[in-house]
Amino acid sequence: MRTFPIASITACFSLFLAAGVQPATAAQPTYGPQLEGFDYPHPVQRFAFESQGQPLSMAYLDVAPKDPNGRTVVLLHGKNFCAATWESAITALNEAGYRVIAPDQIGFCKSSKPQRYQFSFGQLAANTHTLLTQLGIYKATIVGHSMGGMLGTRYALQYPQATERLALVNPIGLEDWKAEGVPWRSVDQWYERELKTSFDSIKQYQLNVYYSGQWRPDYERWVAMLAGMYAGDGKQAVAWNQALTSDMVFNQPVFYEFPKLAVPTTLFIGQKDRTAIGKDLAPPELAKRLGNYPALGKRAAATIPGATLIEFAELGHSPQVEDPQRFNAALLEALE
């Protein structure tokens, strides 16, 4: 048996930690396929409806303020996020008098994970609009983060009369990755990739892409939320739905339609974000220039009629998580 000097082992471990990857020191939680076992900051309600010939259940938060101002804000989560991730924003909006609706889209978090579903941003927008109509909400401000920004854009294009204002928080889809040269993946390939997801892989990705190499202990909660579904007995269903929605995100760009937006729009862009779907398959030179949010945010603001651009120089993909106080203040100011 080959042996290694203790000093060499210690040196290797130090390099491992220096790279930003720290192995989990305690057992990670395990959650069900609809995130059973993970508590949300407010009571979860369910909207049962039929879509594409099957019964589905959409989980959502409906949080009323103590002193209503008569306005409603709908918070749309990103692909690697859930309604719960909006926790601090919900509190800030409630305190300012807003009613807040935060749904988990079909295929995500506490909502149904259908085996057969034609995912499209148009379909998710229709599901959301049906939910709001069921709740008696006929006009609302739509706030979308990450993938939720693509969905929010589609919602505002599809239902302009129901959209009071649009706020896009580090939305993905500010560039067409396929047109830029990122190789196409089949759903089966996305699925094989998703099956390899773990706590450590999620953390490493977020560290590198979302938070520019800077990690804080409070981010771990959101990593565990996602990883727990992959660690549970619903892993295959979760991975399959994530594969289907990855295909949706990659193949359904919305930024070509930015000039058609007819509602007041504000962009909130953390400048250190480098998110780009499929970057891992792109040639090195292409990968370097993808996800350049300082440039992409300015281009989007110039393309959307009358858009306002708010930049956070030292923040990344999730300003509402990195600096809730600053983000919430900026969001409320934009809404006022």
Secondary structure, DSSP 8 states (H G I E B T S, - for coil): -----HHHHHHHHHHHHHTT----SS------TT-TT---SS--EEEEEEETTEEEEEEEEEE--SS--S-EEEEE--TT--GGGGHHHHHHHHHTT-EEEEE--TTSTTS---SS----HHHHHHHHHHHHHHTT---EEEEEETHHHHHHHHHHHH-GGGEEEEEEES-S-SS-HHHHT-----HHHHHHHHTT--HHHHHHHIIIIISTT---GGGHHHHHHHHHHHHSTTHHHHHHHHHHHHHHHHH---GGGGGG--S-EEEEEETT----TTGGGS-HHHHHHTT-HHHHHHHHHHHSTT-EEEEETT--S-HHHH-HHHHHHHHHHHH-
